[in-house]
Each structure stands twice: as C-alpha cells, then as structure tokens.
Amino acid sequence: MFIPRFLLGKYKNKLKHPNVLRRKSDAIKYDSDEAVKEALCEILTYSVFLIASTIVANASHHLYMFYFNQTLKKLFIGREMETKFGMEVRFEEIVTTLDLWNFLETKFLDDLHGETFTAYRNNEPTRTRKEKTKSFNITEEGYGLNDDQRRLVLRDNILLGPPRLRQIRVKENSCHVNEAFLRYFNSCYREYSYNSEDRRPFFKNTSFYTLSDLKVNPIRGEIRKYYGAGYVRSLTYDRAINEEILQQLKSLKWIDRGTRVVIVEFVLYNANSQMFSNAKILAEMPPVGGLVTSYQFQALKLHSIWSDFDYGVFAASGIFYLMVLHYTFEELGEFISVGLANYFKSMWNLIDITVLLFSYISFAYNIIHPIYLKKIVQKSNNDPNTFWSIDKICFWNLLYVDMMAVCVFLVWIKIFKYISINKTMLQFSITLKKCAKDLFGFAVMFFIVFLAYAQLGLLIFGTSHPDFRSFGISVVTLMRMFLGDFEYELIEKSNHILGPIYFLSYVLFVFFILLNMFLAIINDTYGAVKSEVNSGHSHFGPYLAKLFRYIFCSGCKSHETTVLKSRKRQMQSSGDFQINWNDFAEVNSISGDSFTNGNISPTGGRLRMHVHELIREYFQELSDSEYKLHNVSENPNYNYDLRSLTNRITRLEEVLEQLIANMDQILKFQTKQQMKNKNLCP
C-alpha cells in the first residue's frame, strides 16, 4: 500500500516527544497549560469523530423497519385462527400436524391474498364479473386480478417471487426400535443432525436442493440449527392454485414422522420506504412429537449511506471516513516510532486498530449493499415467477450492524481517556484500573459458584421449569435473580423439597456474601484512590477560565492596556516618573485610601496586573527598524540571536528602572498619607 512519506514523517516527528507517547498510551494528565491546550484540541477533534461515527452507525436503522416487522408479525402470527374442531388458537399454540395444514390452507393464504383479493373482487360493484375479467384479461377464478396485482400484500408491499415451502427431513431407520414395539413402529427417525439429514433426490413430487442451490443460509429454530435446504415446493400468486398445491401435498402426507422442520418463506419489498423484509415462518417437529413454532422477520434498507438522499448522513459519512484516514496515518506514524512491542502494550492503541479496521470494512460494505439489492430487484422484474432469496445480504447486513455497534461502543468507551478533567471521573477510572487484579481473582471464585448453581438448577428443574430447560438459559435465569426477576412458585412446584433449599442457599451465599465481597473490594480501592487524587491538581479548569476571560473580556482588557500605554509614553517623553494617582484610579478604580495605614487594599492588586502588561510589551518581538537602531555590530554575519538577546536585556533594564522609580513614588505617597492621618487625629 502506498503511503505518502511526508504524512508519515509529519506524524513520526510529532510522536517523538515523550509526553505525546505517554498521552497516547495512558490517560491524559492535565498538569500544565501546554498539556491542557493540546488535550483540548484533541478532545474537540475526537468529539467530531464521535458524532460522525454515531450518525453513520445509526444510518442502517430506521423507525419504519420496526413497524414493518411488527405489521407482518401481527398479520401472519398474531391473529387467531379457527381449527377443524372449532377452537380459536394462535400460531404459537399450534400442536398437531393437522393444525399446521389448517394454518397453511386458511390463515396463511387469507393473510397473503386476503386484502388484495377482496379489494379487487369488490371493486366497481356495478360491473359484472365478465366485464371485470375482460378488463383485467384474467380468468374468472382470478376475480379480475392480473399477475402484478396478485403480488401485492397490504397494498403497499410486493412479493419478490412467489412464496415457497421447504422441509428438512432425517433418514428413515436412523435409530433403533425396541423389538417389543416393532408392530407399532415399523421405522425410526432420530433427532436432526447434519449426518442424519435425508438427501435423496426426490420425495413425494418435490426435489432436494442444497444451500448453494437456493442461495440460502443455515437457519436456527427454537430447538436447534438446521444446515440443509431440504425439499422445496414453490407456490404461486394465485390463491386458487395455491389451495390446490397445499391440498395435493396434504393428500400425499408430505409432512410425516421424518419431517423435522417446515419453513414457509417469502420476500417483500416496500417501495414507499425502500425497504425489504425477509420473512420465514417455522414449524419444528422434535422426535418426541408435537410442533414448536417460531418466526423470523428481518427488515433492511435498499440504500446505504452513499446511495441514500439524506444529505446530513452523507456529510457525516464523508467526515467520518476522512477522519478515519487521518487517524490511520497517525497510528502508522506512532507504530513506526515506538515499535511493535511498545505499540501493542497500550489498550487505547488496540481500540484504535479495531475501530479503524471496522471502519474500512463498513466502507466496502456500504458500496456493495445497494448494488446487490438493486440487482435482486432487477432480476425480480425480469423473472417475477422465480423466488429470489436475500438470505446472503441479510446475513451480511446483520454482521454489519453488529460490527458497527461494537465500533461505536469502542469509540464511546475511549472517552474514558479524557475523563481526568474532573476529579470524580478520574477517581472512577483509577479505581477500576487498580482493583482489576483483585476483581479478576474474585471473579474466578464467583463464577465457579455461579456455574455450579446453574448446573444444579438444570439437573433439578430442567424437565419441569421453562427457565432451567438448558444450561445457557439457567445461567441467564440466575443472572435475572440478581435483579429480583424470578418465580419462586414454579421453583417450589418443580421440586418441593430441593426447590426452597436451592433458592435460599443461592440468595444467601451468592447474593448476600459474594456480591457484598465484590462491593467491598471496590469500596476499599476507591477510598485509597480518593486520597491520592485529592492531593493532585488539574490545570484544566483554570485554563478554561483563563480562556473564557480572554474571549469575553478582551474589550475591557484592551481599554485598560491602552490607558497604561498612553501614560507610559507621556512619562517617557517628559522624563518624569511622577505618578498621577488619579489616572491609576481611573484605570484600576483605586481610591487614595487604598494605600493608607501601611496596607494595600485588594483592589490595589490590579496595579500589579498592569505592571505585567508593561513587562509583556517590553518582551514582545522587536521590529526590524528597532533592530537597526540597536545594531551594535557592522559585521553582516553577526549572530542574530545574540543581537536579539542584547536588545531584550536593554529593555529589561529600562523596565526595572521604571519599576524602581514607581516603587519610590508609592512609598513617598504612602508616607505622606500616614503623616496626614496622624495630623488629623486629636
């Protein structure tokens, strides 16, 4: 990769200073005005990067994506259906294969075709069915609907290809049946695994396909993950034909004991919001019988940050990636300067590398994303009767969203690098750093006990309590108990002897003892850190106060300086160093009583401020004409720095002479005031 040498040289020279290296590797210490100034510039720059990265990460989300998924969930899953026995059940309550066929034949087709089917059937009621058929150029069974109109769902969404059914099966006789039950079960079907999957070319008028053939990904259900594509039967846009297809599959007993999951999938595109939805409805069949239902609705945007018409996002993206390029050169310069071993010792450098890596990956993805989806839309327009899967881009979009979430999280976490601005925030950071080793040792002991209780809960309640049905869920359940989220009644019903003992021992040992030990470690470390931090001093606050005074009080300060310069020129021209105290009172608001009784009032301290103004003026850079007047050597090669130093010493002598003269006048004035006060006293 080509890297401009002058940029690397710039960052390399910048990082040679040891203070800079220390600041990049550790927390910033505001121990001088120079350090505060550099840190303030770095904080402002990083704040821009923080805002830009947050906007870029949130660009992949939209509020309508949530409502898109919720609408489809309510339409296909939420509403109840009537079974063959007259019972009202929801999709999550389906238990038998008969209920599944009833769902597919009635509710699914009603939801898929219902609104459009009814709307066009009832359109223009004064027209006859023959006239409608002639107008739409479709048979009577279609009720005046053409192919494009049949593709609509909820009027605003279009199907990218007809829906399809998939089932994944296991091999027959993949397990052993006891001889005593051979007359009841002539075959055996084990639980699903990759090795036990049935891959015969055909099964009851349906063909077998691989994942690569269908361009789909492995799918995870409620029970397990399935690594095959299975046997596929495509539907159509016509409801009557779909009813015939489903009736034929039902008569062939397409779903039997060897079926492990049935998947109904379709893809919708909403032109109003430029969004897709990849919908999958699953019905899993475990070896123990029954059905376990689940669903997946994943929405994603057509456009990325580069192809969207949101100019605010576009501008933020440009700033974000330009700053990524800037930080890349900075990190390369530091890497070359400090070397491999020293570079990776800093936690902040590891965070920087991760953020930069994720940023470059996101840049490439945002270019590929809209191109891929536009090709899908174009293919669907050219061949509307083929199902076009977007599983691949959905998977990569999910990874992209997760990656940007981690990236923005790390960008926000890096704010801890600057929190030493305030003592409280600095105490928090140092406390976590100092007690890390103690907490790690405590965490080992804690998780041993915690995982032991999780395993114990799985073995005692796993068959009867839903919150302990697997080891992972048991761990989550115990973590929820920390927050008081538990159901004691179910624990007691699952095992009326060991249940109460389990619950009370867990609360006593883990919650009251171990958790309080954790808090005690942090509390002791915080007390020690608090005394150390209070003894330090930060220049950040005073520097900001001085900066604000310089910005907002520059007018008053310039007026006072002008008055002092005018008086100084008058004194120098006349050669008289007599002080007119009325003029000083005009500038400093000092009354004559400020110097009485041998004390100078607090307002008299302003006089010292104006003396500093005079000294600053004398120490300013001299112009070329002044250098010519003070040139003490005719040699053209005379050292320029020595000549400048000579002129500054001369000016310093003049300042000191004037200060001495002014102090004499102040003492004389003070003596006169004391004499007057004595004469006035009775």
C-alpha positions in Angstrom: 0.0 0.0 0.0 1.4 3.4 -1.0 1.6 5.9 1.9 2.8 9.4 1.3 6.2 9.8 3.1 5.6 13.4 4.1 2.5 12.4 6.0 4.3 9.6 7.9 7.2 11.9 8.5 4.9 14.5 10.0 3.2 12.1 12.4 6.6 10.4 13.2 8.1 13.8 14.2 5.0 14.7 16.2 5.2 11.4 18.2 8.9 11.6 19.0 8.2 13.7 22.1 7.9 11.5 25.2 4.9 13.4 26.5 3.0 12.7 23.4 3.8 9.0 23.6 2.7 8.9 27.2 -0.5 10.7 26.5 -1.4 8.2 23.7 -0.7 5.2 25.9 -2.2 6.3 29.2 -4.9 8.7 30.5 -4.3 12.3 29.8 -2.8 14.3 32.7 -3.7 18.0 32.7 -0.6 19.0 34.6 0.4 22.1 32.6 -1.2 24.7 30.4 0.5 23.3 27.4 -0.8 19.8 28.0 -4.3 21.2 28.6 -4.2 23.1 25.3 -3.1 20.1 23.3 -5.6 17.8 25.1 -8.4 20.3 24.4 -7.7 20.3 20.7 -7.6 16.5 20.7 -10.9 16.4 22.6 -12.7 18.7 20.2 -11.4 16.7 17.2 -12.4 13.4 18.8 -15.9 14.8 19.6 -16.4 15.4 15.8 -15.3 11.9 15.1 -17.6 10.5 17.8 -20.7 12.3 16.5 -19.9 11.4 12.8 -19.4 7.7 13.7 -22.7 7.6 15.7 -24.6 9.0 12.7 -23.0 6.6 10.3 -23.8 3.6 12.5 -27.5 4.7 13.0 -28.0 5.2 9.3 -28.6 1.4 8.9 -31.6 1.7 11.1 -35.0 3.3 10.6 -38.1 3.5 12.8 -40.2 2.1 9.9 -38.1 -1.0 9.9 -39.5 -1.8 13.4 -43.1 -1.1 12.3 -42.6 -3.2 9.1 -41.6 -6.2 11.1 -44.4 -5.6 13.7 -47.0 -5.3 11.0 -46.0 -8.6 9.4 -45.9 -10.3 12.8 -49.4 -9.2 13.6 -50.7 -10.1 10.1 -49.3 -13.7 9.9 -48.6 -14.6 13.5 -50.6 -12.5 16.0 -54.2 -13.1 14.9 -56.1 -16.2 15.9 -57.4 -18.9 13.5 -60.2 -21.5 13.8 -59.2 -25.1 13.8 -61.1 -28.1 12.3 -62.7 -28.6 15.7 -64.0 -25.1 16.1 -61.3 -23.9 18.5 -59.6 -20.5 18.3 -55.8 -20.8 18.5 -52.9 -18.6 17.6 -49.9 -19.7 15.6 -47.7 -20.1 18.7 -50.3 -22.5 20.1 -50.3 -25.0 17.2 -49.5 -28.5 18.4 -50.5 -31.1 15.7 -49.8 -31.6 12.0 -53.5 -31.1 11.3 -53.4 -27.7 12.8 -50.4 -26.8 10.7 -52.2 -27.8 7.4 -55.2 -25.8 8.6 -52.9 -22.8 9.2 -51.4 -23.0 5.7 -54.7 -23.6 3.9 -56.7 -20.9 5.6 -55.0 -18.3 7.7 -51.7 -18.1 5.7 -53.5 -17.8 2.3 -56.0 -15.4 3.8 -53.3 -13.1 5.1 -51.2 -13.4 1.9 -54.0 -12.8 -0.6 -56.9 -11.7 1.5 -56.9 -7.9 1.3 -55.9 -7.6 -2.3 -58.2 -10.5 -3.2 -61.2 -8.9 -1.5 -60.4 -5.3 -2.6 -60.3 -6.1 -6.3 -63.2 -8.5 -6.1 -65.4 -5.8 -4.6 -64.0 -3.1 -7.0 -66.7 -1.4 -9.0 -69.7 -3.5 -7.9 -71.9 -2.3 -10.8 -69.7 -4.2 -13.2 -70.3 -7.8 -13.9 -67.7 -10.5 -13.3 -67.4 -11.0 -17.1 -66.6 -7.3 -17.6 -64.0 -7.4 -14.8 -62.4 -10.5 -16.4 -62.3 -8.7 -19.8 -60.8 -5.6 -18.2 -58.1 -7.4 -16.3 -57.6 -10.0 -19.0 -57.7 -12.8 -16.4 -59.9 -15.9 -15.9 -62.9 -15.8 -13.7 -61.2 -17.6 -10.9 -58.8 -14.7 -10.5 -61.7 -12.2 -9.9 -60.2 -9.6 -12.2 -56.6 -9.7 -10.9 -53.6 -9.7 -13.1 -50.2 -11.1 -12.0 -48.8 -7.8 -10.8 -51.9 -7.1 -8.6 -51.7 -10.6 -7.1 -48.1 -9.9 -5.9 -49.3 -7.1 -3.6 -49.5 -7.7 0.2 -51.2 -5.0 2.3 -51.4 -2.9 -0.9 -48.0 -1.3 -0.4 -45.7 -4.3 -0.4 -44.9 -6.5 -3.4 -43.6 -10.1 -3.4 -40.2 -10.7 -5.0 -41.2 -14.1 -6.3 -43.9 -16.4 -5.1 -43.7 -17.9 -1.6 -42.3 -21.4 -1.2 -42.4 -24.3 1.3 -39.3 -26.2 2.5 -39.0 -29.2 4.7 -35.8 -30.7 6.2 -36.0 -34.4 6.9 -34.0 -37.1 8.6 -33.2 -40.6 7.2 -35.6 -43.5 7.8 -34.4 -46.1 10.3 -31.7 -43.6 11.6 -32.3 -45.0 15.1 -33.1 -48.4 16.7 -36.6 -49.5 17.7 -37.0 -51.9 20.5 -38.3 -55.3 19.4 -41.3 -55.1 21.7 -42.6 -52.1 19.7 -41.9 -53.2 16.2 -45.5 -53.9 15.5 -46.4 -50.3 16.4 -43.5 -48.5 14.7 -42.0 -50.0 11.6 -39.4 -47.3 11.3 -37.4 -44.9 13.5 -36.5 -41.3 13.0 -33.9 -39.7 15.2 -33.3 -36.1 16.1 -31.9 -33.8 13.4 -28.2 -33.6 12.7 -26.1 -32.9 9.7 -25.2 -36.6 9.2 -28.7 -37.9 9.7 -30.3 -35.5 7.2 -32.2 -37.1 4.3 -30.7 -36.1 1.0 -32.5 -38.3 -1.5 -33.0 -36.5 -4.9 -36.8 -36.7 -4.7 -39.5 -37.0 -2.1 -43.2 -37.1 -3.0 -43.1 -34.9 -6.1 -40.6 -32.5 -4.5 -36.8 -32.1 -5.3 -33.9 -31.9 -2.9 -31.8 -28.7 -3.0 -28.6 -27.7 -1.2 -27.9 -24.3 0.4 -25.9 -23.2 -2.5 -28.6 -24.2 -5.0 -31.2 -22.0 -3.2 -28.6 -19.3 -2.1 -29.9 -19.5 1.5 -28.1 -19.8 4.8 -28.5 -22.3 7.6 -31.4 -21.4 9.7 -31.8 -21.6 13.5 -35.1 -22.5 15.0 -36.4 -22.7 18.5 -34.9 -26.2 19.1 -31.7 -26.3 17.0 -29.9 -25.0 13.9 -30.5 -26.7 10.5 -27.7 -26.9 8.0 -29.6 -28.1 4.9 -32.0 -26.5 2.4 -34.3 -29.6 2.1 -37.2 -30.4 -0.2 -38.8 -27.4 -1.9 -42.3 -26.8 -3.3 -43.0 -23.4 -4.8 -46.4 -21.7 -4.6 -47.9 -19.1 -7.0 -49.5 -15.7 -6.9 -53.0 -17.2 -7.4 -54.9 -18.3 -4.4 -56.9 -21.0 -6.1 -53.8 -22.7 -7.4 -52.1 -22.4 -4.0 -55.1 -24.2 -2.4 -54.7 -27.0 -4.9 -51.0 -27.3 -4.2 -51.5 -27.5 -0.5 -54.3 -30.0 -0.8 -52.1 -32.2 -3.0 -49.2 -32.1 -0.5 -51.6 -32.9 2.3 -53.1 -35.9 0.5 -49.6 -37.2 -0.2 -48.7 -36.8 3.5 -45.8 -34.6 2.6 -45.3 -33.9 6.3 -44.7 -37.1 8.2 -42.7 -38.6 11.1 -39.4 -38.0 9.3 -40.0 -34.2 9.0 -38.0 -32.1 11.4 -38.9 -28.6 10.2 -41.2 -27.0 7.7 -40.3 -23.5 6.5 -42.6 -21.0 4.8 -40.6 -18.2 3.3 -41.2 -15.1 1.1 -39.6 -11.7 0.4 -41.4 -8.4 0.4 -40.4 -5.0 -1.0 -41.9 -1.7 0.1 -41.5 1.0 -2.5 -42.6 3.8 -0.2 -39.8 3.4 2.3 -37.4 1.5 0.1 -37.2 -1.5 2.5 -37.1 -5.2 2.2 -38.4 -7.8 4.6 -37.1 -11.4 4.6 -39.9 -13.5 6.2 -39.6 -17.0 7.5 -42.3 -19.0 9.4 -41.0 -22.2 11.0 -42.7 -25.3 12.5 -40.2 -27.7 14.1 -41.1 -31.3 14.9 -39.0 -32.8 17.6 -38.6 -36.6 17.9 -41.0 -36.6 20.9 -43.9 -35.4 18.7 -45.8 -32.2 18.5 -44.9 -28.8 17.0 -42.6 -26.0 18.1 -43.4 -22.8 16.2 -41.2 -19.7 15.6 -40.8 -17.0 13.1 -38.2 -14.6 11.7 -38.9 -11.2 10.1 -35.7 -9.2 9.1 -36.1 -5.8 7.5 -33.3 -4.0 5.8 -32.9 -0.8 3.7 -32.3 -0.7 0.0 -29.9 2.3 0.2 -26.7 2.7 2.1 -25.1 5.8 3.4 -23.7 6.6 -0.1 -26.9 6.0 -2.1 -29.5 7.5 0.2 -30.7 11.0 -0.3 -30.2 12.1 3.2 -27.5 14.8 2.8 -26.9 15.0 6.6 -25.9 11.4 6.7 -23.9 11.8 3.5 -21.9 14.7 5.0 -21.4 12.9 8.3 -20.1 9.8 6.4 -17.6 12.0 4.5 -16.3 13.5 7.7 -16.2 10.1 9.4 -14.1 8.4 6.7 -11.8 11.4 6.2 -11.1 11.3 9.9 -10.5 7.6 9.7 -7.9 8.2 7.1 -6.3 10.9 9.4 -6.2 8.6 12.4 -4.8 5.8 10.2 -1.7 7.9 9.3 -1.4 8.9 12.9 -1.4 5.3 14.1 1.1 4.3 11.4 3.4 7.1 12.5 3.2 6.0 16.1 3.7 2.4 15.2 6.9 3.2 13.3 8.1 5.5 16.1 7.6 3.2 19.1 7.9 -0.2 17.5 5.8 -3.3 17.6 6.2 -4.4 21.2 5.6 -0.9 22.8 2.7 -0.1 20.5 0.6 -3.1 21.5 1.2 -2.5 25.2 -1.3 0.3 25.2 -5.0 -0.6 25.4 -6.0 2.6 23.6 -3.9 1.5 20.6 -5.7 -1.8 20.4 -9.1 0.0 20.5 -7.9 2.4 17.7 -6.8 -0.5 15.5 -10.2 -2.3 16.0 -12.1 0.9 15.2 -10.1 1.6 12.1 -10.4 -2.0 10.8 -14.2 -2.0 11.3 -14.4 1.4 9.6 -12.7 0.2 6.5 -14.9 -2.9 6.3 -18.0 -0.7 6.7 -16.8 1.5 3.8 -16.6 -1.5 1.5 -20.0 -2.9 2.6 -21.8 0.3 2.1 -20.7 0.2 -1.5 -21.7 -3.4 -2.1 -25.0 -3.3 -0.3 -27.1 -1.1 -2.6 -25.6 -2.7 -5.8 -26.5 -6.2 -4.6 -30.1 -5.3 -3.7 -30.7 -3.4 -6.9 -29.7 -6.4 -8.9 -32.2 -8.5 -6.9 -35.0 -6.0 -7.8 -34.0 -6.0 -11.4 -33.9 -9.9 -11.6 -37.3 -10.0 -9.9 -38.8 -7.6 -12.5 -37.3 -9.7 -15.3 -38.4 -13.0 -13.9 -41.3 -12.4 -11.4 -42.2 -16.1 -11.1 -38.9 -17.1 -9.5 -38.2 -16.9 -5.8 -35.2 -14.5 -5.2 -33.6 -15.1 -1.8 -31.9 -12.3 0.1 -30.6 -14.5 2.8 -27.0 -13.7 2.0 -27.3 -10.0 2.1 -29.5 -10.2 5.2 -26.7 -12.2 6.9 -24.0 -9.7 5.9 -26.3 -6.8 6.9 -26.7 -8.4 10.4 -22.9 -8.7 10.7 -22.5 -5.1 9.6 -25.0 -3.8 12.1 -23.3 -5.8 14.9 -19.8 -4.7 13.8 -20.8 -1.0 13.7 -22.5 -1.4 17.1 -19.1 -2.7 18.6 -17.3 0.1 16.7 -19.4 2.9 18.1 -19.3 1.3 21.5 -15.5 1.4 21.5 -15.5 5.0 20.2 -17.7 6.0 23.1 -15.6 4.0 25.6 -12.5 5.9 24.5 -14.0 8.9 26.2 -12.5 7.4 29.4 -9.1 8.6 28.1 -10.1 12.2 28.7 -12.2 11.9 32.0 -9.4 13.1 34.2 -10.8 16.6 33.6 -12.8 16.2 36.8 -11.6 14.5 40.0 -14.7 12.4 40.4 -14.3 10.9 36.9 -10.6 10.5 37.4 -11.3 8.6 40.7 -13.6 6.3 38.8 -11.1 5.5 36.1 -8.2 4.9 38.5 -10.4 2.8 40.8 -11.3 0.4 38.1 -7.6 0.2 37.0 -6.2 -0.5 40.4 -8.8 -3.1 41.6 -8.7 -5.0 38.3 -6.4 -7.7 39.6 -8.4 -8.2 42.8 -11.7 -8.3 40.8 -10.3 -10.9 38.4 -9.3 -13.2 41.3 -12.7 -12.7 42.9 -14.4 -13.3 39.5 -12.8 -16.7 39.2 -14.2 -17.8 42.6 -17.6 -16.2 41.9 -18.1 -17.9 38.5 -17.2 -21.3 39.9 -20.0 -21.0 42.4 -22.3 -19.3 39.9 -21.9 -22.0 37.2 -22.2 -24.7 39.9 -25.6 -23.3 40.8 -26.6 -23.1 37.1 -25.7 -26.8 36.6 -27.6 -27.8 39.8 -30.7 -25.9 38.7 -30.6 -27.5 35.2 -30.4 -31.0 36.8 -33.1 -30.4 39.4 -35.7 -28.3 37.4 -34.7 -28.9 33.7 -37.6 -31.1 32.9 -40.3 -29.1 34.5 -39.2 -25.4 34.8 -39.0 -23.4 31.5 -36.3 -21.1 32.9 -34.0 -24.1 33.5 -34.6 -26.1 30.4 -30.9 -25.7 29.1 -27.6 -24.7 30.7 -27.4 -21.4 28.9 -31.0 -20.4 29.9 -30.2 -21.5 33.5 -27.2 -19.0 33.6 -29.5 -16.2 32.3 -32.1 -17.1 34.9 -29.6 -16.9 37.8 -28.4 -13.5 36.4 -32.0 -12.3 36.4 -32.4 -13.3 40.0 -29.8 -10.7 40.9 -32.3 -8.1 39.8 -35.2 -9.7 41.6 -36.8 -11.2 38.5 -37.7 -14.8 39.5 -40.8 -17.0 40.0 -40.4 -18.8 43.3 -43.7 -20.6 42.9 -42.5 -22.5 39.8 -39.3 -23.4 41.6 -41.2 -24.9 44.5 -43.7 -26.7 42.3 -40.8 -28.2 40.3 -39.3 -29.8 43.4 -41.0 -29.1 46.7 -38.0 -30.3 48.7 -34.9 -29.2 46.9 -36.5 -26.1 45.4 -36.7 -24.0 48.6 -33.2 -25.2 49.6 -31.8 -24.2 46.3 -33.4 -20.8 46.3 -32.5 -19.9 49.9 -28.9 -21.1 49.6 -28.4 -19.2 46.3 -29.7 -16.0 47.7 -27.7 -16.3 51.0 -24.4 -17.4 49.6 -24.3 -15.6 46.2 -26.4 -12.5 46.7 -25.6 -11.6 50.3 -22.0 -12.9 50.7 -20.3 -12.9 47.3 -21.9 -9.8 45.9 -21.0 -7.8 49.1 -17.4 -9.0 48.8 -17.4 -7.6 45.3 -18.6 -4.2 46.6 -16.1 -4.3 49.5 -13.2 -4.6 47.0 -14.3 -1.7 45.0 -15.1 0.4 48.1 -11.6 -0.1 49.7 -9.8 0.7 46.4 -12.0 3.8 46.0 -11.1 5.1 49.4 -7.3 4.8 48.7 -7.7 6.4 45.3 -9.7 9.3 46.6 -7.0 10.4 49.0 -4.4 10.2 46.2 -6.4 12.1 43.7 -7.3 14.9 46.1 -3.6 15.6 46.6 -3.2 16.3 42.9 -4.0 19.4 40.9 -5.5 19.8 37.4 -4.9 22.8 35.2 -7.9 22.1 33.0 -10.4 24.3 35.0 -8.0 27.3 35.4 -7.0 27.1 31.8 -10.6 27.2 30.6 -11.4 30.1 32.9 -8.5 32.0 31.6 -9.5 31.2 28.0 -13.1 32.4 28.6 -11.8 35.6 30.2 -9.6 36.2 27.2 -12.5 35.7 24.8 -15.3 37.5 26.6 -13.3 40.2 28.5 -10.9 41.2 25.7 -12.7 44.6 25.2 -12.2 45.7 28.9 -8.6 44.5 28.9 -7.7 46.3 25.7 -9.1 49.5 27.1 -7.0 49.3 30.3 -3.9 48.5 28.3 -4.5 51.5 26.0 -4.7 53.8 29.0 -1.5 52.4 30.5 0.4 52.6 27.2 -0.7 56.3 26.9 0.6 57.2 30.4 3.8 55.3 29.8 4.5 57.3 26.6 3.8 60.6 28.4 6.2 59.7 31.2 9.0 58.6 28.8 8.7 61.7 26.7 8.8 64.1 29.7 11.4 62.1 31.6 9.3 62.5 34.7 8.3 59.4 36.6 5.9 61.2 38.9 2.8 59.1 39.3 -0.7 60.6 38.8 -2.7 58.6 41.2 -6.0 59.9 39.7 -5.1 58.3 36.4 -4.4 55.0 38.2 -7.6 55.3 40.0 -9.3 55.8 36.6 -7.8 52.6 35.3 -7.9 50.5 38.4 -10.7 52.1 40.4 -8.3 52.6 43.3 -9.0 55.3 45.9 -6.4 57.2 47.8 -7.3 55.3 50.9 -6.1 52.1 49.3 -2.6 52.8 50.5 -3.3 54.1 54.0 -2.3 52.5 57.2 0.6 50.8 55.6 -1.5 48.3 53.7 -2.5 48.0 50.1 -6.1 47.1 49.5 -7.2 44.1 47.5 -8.1 46.4 44.6 -4.6 47.6 44.6 -3.6 44.2 43.3 -4.8 45.4 39.9 -1.8 47.7 39.8 0.4 44.6 39.6 -1.6 43.3 36.7 -0.8 46.5 34.7 2.8 46.2 35.6 2.7 42.7 34.0 1.2 44.4 30.9 4.1 46.7 30.7 6.6 43.9 31.1 4.8 41.8 28.4 5.0 44.7 26.0 8.8 45.1 26.6 9.2 41.4 25.9 7.4 41.4 22.6 9.3 40.7 19.4 11.1 43.8 18.2 10.5 45.1 14.7 13.3 45.3 12.0 13.6 49.1 12.4 14.2 48.6 16.1 16.9 46.1 15.4 18.6 48.6 13.1 18.6 51.3 15.7 20.1 48.9 18.3 22.6 47.3 15.9 25.9 47.2 17.7 28.0 45.4 15.1 28.8 46.2 11.5 29.6 42.6 10.8 26.9 41.2 8.5 27.5 37.7 9.9 26.9 38.8 13.4 24.7 36.3 15.3 21.0 37.2 15.1 20.0 35.6 18.3 22.8 37.4 20.3 21.7 40.7 18.9 18.1 40.0 19.9 19.1 38.9 23.4 21.2 42.1 23.8 18.2 44.3 22.9 15.9 42.4 25.3 18.4 42.8 28.2 18.4 46.6 27.4 14.7 46.7 27.5 14.6 44.7 30.7 17.0 47.3 32.3 14.6 50.1 31.3 11.6 48.2 32.8 13.5 47.6 36.1 14.5 51.3 36.3 10.9 52.3 35.8 9.6 49.8 38.4 12.1 51.1 41.0 11.1 54.7 40.3 7.4 53.8 40.6 8.0 52.0 43.9 9.8 55.1 45.3 6.8 57.2 44.4 4.5 54.7 46.0 6.5 54.7 49.3 6.6 58.6 49.3 2.9 58.8 48.7 2.2 56.2 51.4 4.4 58.2 53.9 2.5 61.4 53.1 -0.8 59.8 53.7 0.3 58.4 57.0 1.5 61.9 58.1 -1.8 63.4 57.1 -3.7 60.8 59.1 -1.6 61.5 62.2 -2.2 65.2 62.0 -5.9 64.7 61.7 -6.0 62.5 64.8 -6.9 64.5 68.1 
